[in-house]
Amino acid sequence: MDGIYVPLITPFDTSGSVDLDALHELAGSLLADGVAGFVALGTTGEPATLSEAERDEVVAVCAKLGAPLIVGAGGSGTAATVEALRRLPSGVTAMVMVPPYLRPGPAGVLAHFRAVAAASPVPVVVYHVPYRTGQALDLSTLLEIAAIPGVAGMKLSDGPISGDTVELLGAVPAGFPVLGGDDAVISPLLALGAAGGILASAHIDTAAFVELYAAWSAGDVARARPLGRRLAGLSRALFAEPNPAVIKAVLHAEGRIASPAVRLPLLPASPEALAAVARFRDLNRPGRS
């Protein structure tokens, strides 16, 4: 698990139904631009607004792409999370969030992931995203999670880079991938040793995110630094309103999906947010002085 993974949006057609053909075509274009794999039913895919049948259809389409696939599954309860993992098709990896809302404490989080990993028929990537779960985890807890058999990696979305971030990336077991999940700071995370990123922003200017990963992997600092700075600005513009509204608006404006629609409680992106992305991309297009 290294390189750039895209947590796919779930496109809707003009009637509001899931547009599976658009999903397949969008994923194919991202593969052509060099992404390493996909996440289905991550937050960007609006899984909470999809029916069980729609979620199954999305996973089925993504599983046919022939690329590594991580599937978001589970929730606050351990038993329900295990049941969700047992419904996944073989050959995928599950992404399981630190239990949201309940805030069970570090010992409870560790017990949760030990039980989930022991019962899961597929490898598990732990998703640490404190601003959504309400619970930050200290370095020792994160390292204990990384040592659990069956835990195959971690998506790290804990905000600004700290001393603990540096320590974690240097202390995880050899071969244990940490994938950056905060789009705007993916460049310094790659510089510090992250194995890659799970980046919603990589729906847009995909090849540039792939190039950023390649530059840091090659130690090409002169190429990576300005590219990382530009992509951080793009990510900030794409996340100016709740994700994935702005990304969908851009994809629709580019003719890549039929509708920019999101489902309630999300609202469509404002014209101002879409215009801000367009201005940023115009001002930062290659070759412009």
Beta strands, then each sheet from edge to edge (+ up, - down):
strand 1: 3-7
strand 2: 37-40
strand 3: 69-72
strand 4: 93-97
strand 5: 124-128
strand 6: 151-156
strand 7: 178-180
strand 8: 196-198
sheet 1: 1+ 2+ 3+ 4+ 5+ 6+ 7+ 8+ 1+
end
